[in-house]
Structures are given as C-alpha cells and as structure tokens.
Amino acid sequence: MPTRRLTRTRPTPARRFVCGLLLWLSGAAAQAQVGCDVDAAPLNFGVYDTLATADTRVNGGITLTCRLLDPNAANRISYSVSLGPGSGSYAQRALRAAGSTNLLRYNVHLQSVSPGTVWGDGTSGTITASGSVTVNKNTPNKPLVLPMIGVVPALQTVAPGVYGDTLTVTVTWN
C-alpha cells in the first residue's frame, strides 16, 4: 500500500477524517565493520469512518539495513527496536487533532494484533523487536523488515479533523 501525505486543503465530511502516524528515528551506531541504517514509513490510517463497525488496520514496517564496511569482515549484529508511547500511553496511544484537544485511540502491534503484542519499550506489558543479523561477504547488504500493524478501534465518536501522532523509534545495537 503506497504511503500518502496527510495534507488536505478541503474540509472533511462530518463523520470522516484523516489520521496518520509519523515515526521519529534514533539509534546507536553498529559495530565498526558494519554500517546499519533504519527506515520507518509513516502509518497512514486514511479516512476513518466513525460509523464503521470494524477496526481500521494498516500494515507498515521498520527496515534495518546493515552493510559490510570491510570486505574481509563478518559480523553478527544483535538489535533491539522499541517504540515510544507517543501521545497517550502504551495501553492507549492517541492521535490528536491539529489545534484541538480531540483524541482518537490507536495502538501499534508487532507482527500480530493482540494485547500481548503492543510494540513499546518492554515495560507496561509491551514488547520490543529483537534478534540478530549476520553480515558477511556472501550477504554484504542485509535488509530486515520488522512488521508493524497499526489499529484504530471502531466506533469512536470524534470530531472531524486531521489527526496525527509521532512515535520515537529507538534501535539499540549490541
């Protein structure tokens, strides 16, 4: 699904609005023989219908791409990726309407949607994405996509507007 910008110049219908999520990246450098980049595409929930009975779900991902800097080296890099709470808390993140106090509840999950898969920092019942990647001369450029699922629960009564939030993505390399 292509990523769309959240700008709109015309008014939204009375029971619909646009909402999205921007991700802010931070992280520490990987080991010296390997360089790693982090990329996160914004989750775009699109137009939310307050009368729809199904949750709004969108898929996204965070991509870690590690590359070999020394052609004679090989490294196994361990990583941990956490997400900040944004507006609200890990139990209930909130998209905020621009220029108002209106909130729309949402959350972000890792791989599947359940209470035990809320992607956070490992506290308050949340989980982090962790693992390792091997970079060597046979795999000199190794991308790894961590699946992310954004969910806005159905039947929330909110005013029309453009809603958004920003989460901090923190990558720790070991």
MARVEXFI-468898 format. One record per residue: x, y, z of N, C-alpha, C, O, CB in turn; residue number from 1. Coordinates in steps of 0.1 Angstrom, whole numbers, plus 5000, padded with zeros to 4 digits. Glycine has a CB too. Example, Ala and Ser with C-alpha at 12.3 -4.5 7.8 and 13.67 -1.06 7.14 Angstrom:
// residues 2
   nX   nY   nZ  caX  caY  caZ   cX   cY   cZ   oX   oY   oZ  cbX  cbY  cbZ pos
 5132 4943 5078 5123 4955 5078 5132 4967 5078 5142 4967 5085 5113 4955 5090   1
 5128 4978 5071 5137 4989 5071 5129 5000 5079 5134 5011 5080 5141 4994 5057   2
//
This chain:
// residues 174
   nX   nY   nZ  caX  caY  caZ   cX   cY   cZ   oX   oY   oZ  cbX  cbY  cbZ pos
 5009 4988 5000 5000 5000 5000 5009 5012 5000 5017 5013 5009 4990 5000 5012   1
 5007 5021 4990 5016 5033 4990 5013 5043 5002 5002 5043 5007 5014 5041 4977   2
 5024 5050 5005 5023 5059 5016 5017 5072 5011 5022 5077 5000 5036 5061 5023   3
 5007 5078 5017 5002 5091 5013 5005 5102 5023 5006 5099 5035 4987 5090 5011   4
 5006 5114 5018 5008 5125 5027 4995 5129 5034 4984 5126 5029 5014 5138 5020   5
 4996 5135 5046 4985 5138 5054 4979 5152 5052 4970 5156 5060 4988 5136 5069   6
 4984 5159 5042 4979 5173 5040 4965 5172 5032 4964 5165 5023 4989 5181 5032   7
 4956 5181 5036 4943 5182 5030 4940 5197 5030 4942 5204 5039 4932 5174 5036   8
 4934 5202 5019 4930 5216 5018 4915 5218 5018 4911 5229 5020 4936 5222 5006   9
 4908 5207 5016 4893 5208 5016 4888 5203 5029 4894 5194 5036 4887 5201 5004  10
 4876 5207 5034 4870 5201 5046 4867 5187 5045 4863 5182 5034 4858 5210 5050  11
 4868 5179 5055 4864 5165 5055 4849 5164 5058 4844 5173 5065 4872 5157 5065  12
 4842 5153 5054 4828 5151 5057 4827 5150 5072 4836 5148 5080 4823 5138 5050  13
 4814 5153 5077 4812 5154 5091 4815 5142 5099 4819 5143 5111 4797 5157 5093  14
 4815 5130 5093 4818 5118 5101 4830 5111 5097 4832 5099 5100 4806 5108 5101  15
 4839 5117 5090 4851 5111 5085 4863 5121 5087 4861 5133 5088 4850 5107 5070  16
 4875 5116 5088 4886 5124 5089 4899 5116 5086 4898 5104 5085 4888 5130 5104  17
 4910 5123 5084 4922 5117 5080 4931 5116 5093 4932 5125 5100 4929 5124 5069  18
 4937 5104 5094 4946 5103 5106 4959 5096 5101 4958 5087 5092 4940 5096 5118  19
 4970 5099 5107 4982 5092 5104 4992 5093 5115 4990 5099 5126 4988 5098 5092  20
 5003 5086 5114 5013 5085 5124 5027 5087 5118 5030 5080 5108 5012 5071 5131  21
 5035 5095 5123 5049 5097 5119 5058 5091 5129 5055 5090 5141 5052 5112 5117  22
 5069 5085 5124 5078 5078 5133 5091 5086 5133 5096 5090 5122 5081 5064 5128  23
 5097 5088 5144 5110 5095 5146 5120 5085 5150 5118 5077 5158 5109 5106 5158  24
 5131 5085 5143 5142 5075 5144 5153 5080 5153 5157 5091 5153 5147 5071 5131  25
 5158 5071 5162 5170 5073 5169 5177 5060 5171 5171 5049 5170 5167 5080 5183  26
 5190 5060 5173 5197 5048 5175 5212 5050 5177 5217 5061 5175 5195 5039 5163  27
 5219 5039 5181 5233 5040 5183 5240 5033 5171 5233 5025 5165 5237 5033 5197  28
 5252 5036 5169 5259 5030 5157 5262 5015 5160 5264 5011 5171 5272 5038 5155  29
 5263 5008 5149 5266 4993 5150 5281 4992 5151 5288 5002 5151 5260 4986 5137  30
 5286 4980 5151 5300 4977 5152 5307 4982 5140 5302 4984 5130 5302 4962 5154  31
 5320 4985 5142 5328 4992 5132 5329 4986 5118 5330 4994 5109 5342 4994 5137  32
 5328 4973 5116 5330 4967 5103 5316 4967 5096 5316 4963 5084 5335 4953 5104  33
 5306 4971 5102 5292 4971 5097 5286 4984 5099 5286 4990 5109 5284 4959 5103  34
 5279 4989 5088 5271 5001 5089 5256 4997 5088 5253 4989 5079 5275 5012 5078  35
 5248 5003 5096 5234 5000 5096 5225 5012 5095 5228 5023 5101 5230 4992 5109  36
 5215 5011 5087 5205 5022 5085 5191 5018 5090 5188 5006 5089 5205 5027 5071  37
 5183 5027 5095 5170 5024 5099 5160 5033 5091 5163 5045 5089 5168 5027 5115  38
 5150 5027 5086 5140 5034 5079 5126 5030 5084 5123 5018 5085 5141 5032 5064  39
 5117 5040 5086 5104 5037 5091 5094 5046 5082 5095 5058 5082 5102 5040 5106  40
 5085 5039 5076 5075 5046 5068 5063 5050 5077 5060 5042 5086 5070 5038 5056  41
 5058 5062 5076 5046 5066 5084 5034 5056 5082 5032 5052 5071 5042 5080 5081  42
 5027 5053 5092 5015 5046 5091 5004 5056 5087 5003 5066 5094 5011 5038 5105  43
 4997 5053 5077 4986 5062 5072 4973 5055 5074 4970 5045 5066 4988 5067 5058  44
 4965 5059 5084 4952 5052 5086 4941 5056 5076 4930 5051 5076 4948 5055 5100  45
 4944 5066 5068 4935 5071 5058 4923 5078 5065 4924 5084 5075 4930 5059 5050  46
 4911 5076 5058 4899 5082 5063 4892 5073 5073 4889 5061 5069 4889 5086 5051  47
 4889 5078 5084 4883 5070 5095 4868 5072 5095 4864 5084 5095 4889 5073 5109  48
 4860 5062 5094 4845 5063 5094 4841 5060 5108 4842 5049 5113 4839 5054 5083  49
 4835 5070 5115 4831 5068 5129 4819 5058 5130 4816 5053 5141 4827 5081 5135  50
 4812 5055 5119 4801 5045 5119 4805 5031 5115 4797 5022 5117 4790 5050 5110  51
 4817 5029 5111 4821 5016 5107 4823 5007 5119 4827 5012 5129 4835 5017 5099  52
 4819 4994 5118 4819 4985 5129 4832 4977 5130 4834 4971 5140 4807 4976 5128  53
 4840 4978 5120 4853 4971 5120 4864 4981 5124 4864 4992 5120 4856 4964 5107  54
 4874 4976 5131 4886 4983 5134 4893 4987 5121 4893 4980 5111 4896 4976 5143  55
 4900 4999 5121 4908 5003 5110 4922 4997 5112 4929 5001 5122 4908 5018 5108  56
 4927 4989 5103 4941 4983 5104 4949 4987 5092 4944 4986 5081 4940 4968 5106  57
 4962 4990 5095 4971 4993 5084 4984 4986 5087 4988 4984 5099 4973 5008 5082  58
 4991 4981 5077 5004 4974 5078 5015 4984 5075 5014 4992 5066 5004 4962 5070  59
 5026 4982 5082 5038 4990 5079 5050 4982 5083 5049 4970 5086 5037 5004 5086  60
 5061 4989 5084 5073 4982 5089 5084 4991 5091 5085 5002 5086 5077 4971 5079  61
 5093 4986 5099 5106 4993 5101 5117 4984 5095 5118 4972 5097 5109 4995 5117  62
 5125 4990 5086 5135 4983 5079 5149 4986 5085 5153 4998 5085 5135 4986 5064  63
 5156 4976 5089 5170 4977 5093 5179 4972 5081 5176 4961 5077 5173 4970 5106  64
 5188 4980 5076 5196 4976 5065 5211 4977 5070 5216 4988 5072 5194 4984 5052  65
 5217 4965 5071 5231 4965 5075 5240 4962 5063 5236 4953 5056 5233 4955 5087  66
 5251 4968 5062 5261 4966 5051 5275 4964 5057 5278 4970 5067 5260 4977 5041  67
 5282 4956 5050 5296 4953 5054 5305 4965 5049 5305 4969 5038 5301 4940 5047  68
 5312 4971 5059 5321 4982 5055 5335 4977 5052 5343 4983 5045 5322 4992 5067  69
 5339 4965 5058 5352 4959 5055 5349 4946 5048 5343 4937 5053 5360 4957 5068  70
 5354 4945 5035 5350 4933 5027 5356 4920 5033 5351 4909 5029 5355 4934 5013  71
 5365 4920 5042 5371 4908 5048 5365 4905 5061 5369 4895 5068 5386 4910 5049  72
 5356 4913 5066 5350 4911 5079 5337 4903 5078 5331 4901 5068 5348 4925 5086  73
 5333 4899 5090 5319 4893 5091 5315 4896 5106 5323 4895 5115 5320 4877 5089  74
 5302 4899 5107 5297 4903 5120 5283 4898 5122 5275 4898 5112 5297 4918 5122  75
 5280 4893 5134 5266 4890 5138 5262 4902 5147 5268 4904 5158 5265 4876 5145  76
 5252 4910 5142 5248 4921 5150 5235 4918 5157 5225 4914 5150 5247 4934 5140  77
 5234 4920 5170 5222 4919 5177 5215 4933 5178 5222 4943 5179 5224 4913 5191  78
 5202 4933 5177 5195 4946 5178 5183 4944 5187 5177 4933 5189 5191 4950 5164  79
 5178 4956 5191 5165 4957 5199 5159 4970 5194 5165 4980 5194 5167 4957 5214  80
 5146 4969 5190 5139 4981 5185 5127 4983 5194 5119 4974 5195 5135 4979 5170  81
 5126 4995 5199 5115 4999 5207 5108 5011 5202 5114 5019 5194 5119 5002 5222  82
 5095 5012 5205 5087 5024 5201 5083 5032 5214 5080 5026 5224 5075 5020 5193  83
 5083 5045 5213 5078 5053 5224 5063 5053 5224 5057 5048 5215 5084 5067 5223  84
 5058 5059 5235 5043 5059 5237 5036 5069 5228 5024 5069 5227 5040 5060 5251  85
 5043 5079 5223 5037 5090 5216 5028 5098 5225 5031 5099 5237 5029 5084 5204  86
 5016 5102 5220 5006 5109 5228 4998 5098 5235 4994 5088 5228 4997 5118 5220  87
 4996 5099 5248 4989 5088 5255 4999 5079 5262 5009 5083 5267 4980 5080 5245  88
 4995 5066 5263 5003 5056 5270 5004 5044 5261 4997 5043 5250 4997 5053 5284  89
 5012 5034 5265 5013 5022 5257 4999 5015 5257 4996 5008 5248 5024 5013 5263  90
 4992 5016 5268 4979 5009 5269 4969 5015 5259 4960 5009 5253 4973 5010 5283  91
 4970 5028 5257 4961 5035 5248 4968 5048 5242 4968 5058 5247 4948 5040 5255  92
 4975 5046 5230 4981 5057 5223 4970 5066 5218 4958 5061 5217 4991 5052 5212  93
 4973 5078 5215 4963 5087 5210 4967 5096 5198 4978 5102 5199 4958 5096 5221  94
 4960 5096 5188 4961 5105 5177 4954 5118 5181 4943 5118 5186 4956 5100 5163  95
 4961 5129 5179 4955 5142 5183 4951 5150 5171 4958 5150 5160 4965 5151 5192  96
 4940 5157 5172 4935 5166 5161 4943 5179 5162 4945 5184 5173 4920 5169 5162  97
 4947 5183 5150 4955 5196 5150 4948 5207 5156 4936 5210 5152 4959 5199 5135  98
 4954 5215 5165 4948 5226 5171 4936 5224 5180 4929 5234 5183 4944 5235 5160  99
 4934 5212 5185 4923 5209 5194 4927 5199 5204 4939 5194 5204 4911 5205 5187 100
 4918 5196 5213 4921 5186 5224 4915 5172 5220 4915 5163 5228 4916 5190 5237 101
 4909 5171 5208 4902 5159 5203 4913 5148 5202 4923 5150 5196 4895 5161 5190 102
 4909 5136 5207 4918 5124 5206 4911 5112 5199 4899 5111 5200 4923 5120 5220 103
 4919 5104 5192 4914 5092 5186 4924 5081 5191 4936 5081 5188 4914 5093 5171 104
 4918 5071 5198 4927 5060 5203 4932 5051 5192 4925 5049 5182 4918 5051 5214 105
 4944 5046 5194 4950 5037 5184 4961 5029 5192 4965 5032 5203 4956 5044 5172 106
 4967 5019 5185 4979 5013 5190 4987 5007 5179 4982 5005 5168 4976 5002 5201 107
 4999 5003 5182 5008 4997 5172 5012 4984 5177 5017 4982 5189 5021 5006 5169 108
 5012 4973 5169 5015 4960 5173 5026 4954 5164 5028 4959 5153 5002 4951 5172 109
 5033 4945 5170 5044 4938 5163 5039 4925 5158 5036 4916 5166 5057 4937 5172 110
 5039 4923 5145 5036 4910 5138 5021 4906 5139 5016 4902 5128 5044 4899 5144 111
 5014 4907 5150 5000 4903 5150 4993 4912 5161 5000 4918 5169 4999 4888 5154 112
 4980 4912 5160 4972 4921 5169 4966 4913 5180 4958 4904 5179 4961 4928 5161 113
 4971 4916 5192 4966 4910 5205 4971 4919 5216 4981 4927 5214 4970 4895 5207 114
 4965 4918 5228 4970 4927 5239 4985 4924 5242 4992 4933 5247 4962 4924 5251 115
 4990 4912 5239 5004 4909 5242 5014 4912 5232 5026 4909 5233 5005 4894 5245 116
 5009 4919 5221 5018 4923 5210 5020 4938 5208 5024 4942 5198 5014 4916 5197 117
 5016 4946 5218 5017 4960 5217 5032 4964 5217 5039 4960 5226 5010 4968 5229 118
 5036 4970 5206 5050 4974 5204 5054 4986 5213 5048 4997 5210 5054 4976 5189 119
 5063 4984 5222 5067 4995 5231 5081 4994 5234 5090 4991 5226 5058 4996 5243 120
 5084 4996 5247 5098 4996 5252 5101 4984 5261 5111 4984 5268 5102 5009 5258 121
 5091 4975 5262 5093 4963 5271 5087 4965 5285 5088 4956 5293 5108 4960 5272 122
 5082 4977 5288 5075 4980 5300 5060 4980 5298 5055 4980 5287 5080 4993 5306 123
 5053 4980 5309 5038 4981 5309 5031 4971 5300 5021 4973 5294 5034 4995 5305 124
 5037 4959 5299 5031 4948 5291 5034 4949 5276 5028 4941 5269 5017 4948 5293 125
 5043 4958 5272 5047 4959 5258 5059 4950 5255 5066 4945 5264 5050 4974 5255 126
 5061 4948 5242 5072 4940 5237 5081 4949 5228 5077 4959 5223 5067 4928 5230 127
 5093 4944 5226 5103 4951 5217 5106 4941 5206 5103 4929 5208 5116 4956 5224 128
 5110 4945 5195 5115 4936 5184 5130 4934 5187 5137 4944 5188 5112 4942 5170 129
 5134 4922 5187 5148 4919 5189 5153 4907 5181 5144 4899 5178 5152 4918 5204 130
 5165 4906 5179 5171 4895 5171 5185 4898 5167 5192 4906 5173 5162 4892 5159 131
 5189 4891 5157 5203 4894 5152 5203 4892 5137 5195 4885 5131 5213 4885 5159 132
 5213 4898 5131 5215 4897 5116 5230 4894 5114 5238 4901 5120 5210 4909 5109 133
 5233 4885 5105 5247 4883 5101 5250 4889 5088 5243 4888 5078 5250 4867 5100 134
 5261 4897 5088 5266 4904 5076 5280 4899 5073 5289 4900 5081 5265 4919 5078 135
 5281 4893 5061 5294 4888 5056 5296 4890 5041 5287 4896 5035 5296 4873 5060 136
 5307 4885 5035 5309 4887 5021 5298 4880 5012 5296 4884 5001 5323 4882 5017 137
 5291 4870 5018 5280 4864 5010 5267 4872 5011 5259 4871 5002 5278 4850 5015 138
 5266 4880 5021 5254 4888 5023 5259 4902 5027 5257 4906 5038 5244 4882 5033 139
 5265 4910 5018 5271 4922 5021 5261 4933 5024 5265 4944 5030 5280 4927 5010 140
 5249 4932 5020 5238 4942 5023 5226 4935 5027 5219 4929 5018 5236 4951 5010 141
 5223 4934 5040 5212 4926 5045 5201 4934 5051 5202 4939 5062 5218 4917 5056 142
 5190 4936 5043 5178 4943 5049 5169 4933 5057 5168 4922 5054 5170 4949 5038 143
 5164 4939 5068 5155 4931 5076 5143 4940 5079 5144 4951 5084 5162 4927 5090 144
 5131 4935 5076 5118 4943 5078 5111 4937 5090 5108 4925 5091 5109 4942 5065 145
 5108 4946 5099 5101 4943 5111 5086 4947 5109 5084 4959 5108 5107 4949 5124 146
 5077 4937 5108 5063 4941 5105 5056 4948 5117 5057 4945 5128 5055 4929 5102 147
 5049 4959 5113 5042 4967 5122 5027 4968 5118 5024 4970 5106 5049 4982 5123 148
 5018 4967 5127 5004 4968 5124 4998 4979 5133 4999 4979 5145 4996 4954 5127 149
 4992 4989 5126 4985 5000 5133 4970 4997 5134 4964 4993 5124 4988 5013 5126 150
 4964 4999 5145 4950 4996 5147 4943 5008 5154 4947 5013 5164 4948 4984 5156 151
 4932 5013 5147 4923 5023 5153 4910 5016 5156 4904 5011 5147 4921 5036 5144 152
 4907 5014 5169 4894 5007 5172 4882 5014 5166 4881 5026 5165 4892 5006 5187 153
 4872 5006 5163 4860 5010 5156 4851 5018 5166 4853 5017 5178 4852 4999 5150 154
 4841 5025 5161 4830 5032 5168 4835 5042 5178 4829 5043 5189 4822 5021 5175 155
 4845 5049 5175 4849 5061 5183 4842 5073 5179 4842 5076 5167 4865 5063 5183 156
 4836 5080 5188 4829 5092 5184 4839 5104 5186 4843 5108 5197 4816 5095 5193 157
 4843 5110 5175 4853 5121 5175 4848 5131 5164 4841 5128 5155 4867 5115 5172 158
 4853 5143 5166 4850 5154 5157 4859 5152 5144 4869 5146 5145 4853 5168 5163 159
 4854 5157 5133 4861 5157 5121 4874 5165 5122 4875 5174 5130 4853 5163 5109 160
 4885 5161 5115 4897 5168 5116 4909 5159 5111 4906 5148 5106 4900 5173 5130 161
 4920 5165 5111 4932 5158 5107 4939 5154 5120 4943 5162 5128 4942 5166 5098 162
 4941 5141 5122 4947 5136 5135 4960 5130 5132 4963 5124 5122 4937 5125 5141 163
 4969 5131 5142 4983 5126 5140 4990 5124 5153 4985 5129 5163 4991 5135 5131 164
 5001 5117 5153 5009 5114 5164 5023 5111 5159 5025 5108 5147 5003 5102 5173 165
 5033 5112 5168 5047 5109 5165 5052 5100 5175 5051 5102 5187 5055 5122 5164 166
 5058 5089 5170 5064 5079 5179 5079 5079 5177 5084 5081 5166 5059 5065 5177 167
 5087 5077 5187 5101 5076 5186 5105 5062 5185 5101 5053 5193 5109 5083 5198 168
 5113 5059 5174 5118 5045 5172 5132 5045 5177 5141 5053 5172 5117 5041 5157 169
 5136 5036 5187 5149 5036 5192 5155 5022 5189 5149 5012 5192 5149 5038 5207 170
 5167 5022 5182 5173 5010 5179 5186 5009 5187 5194 5018 5187 5177 5009 5163 171
 5188 4998 5194 5200 4995 5202 5207 4984 5195 5201 4973 5193 5196 4992 5217 172
 5220 4986 5192 5228 4976 5186 5237 4970 5197 5243 4977 5204 5236 4982 5174 173
 5238 4957 5197 5247 4950 5207 5258 4943 5200 5267 4937 5206 5239 4940 5215 174
//
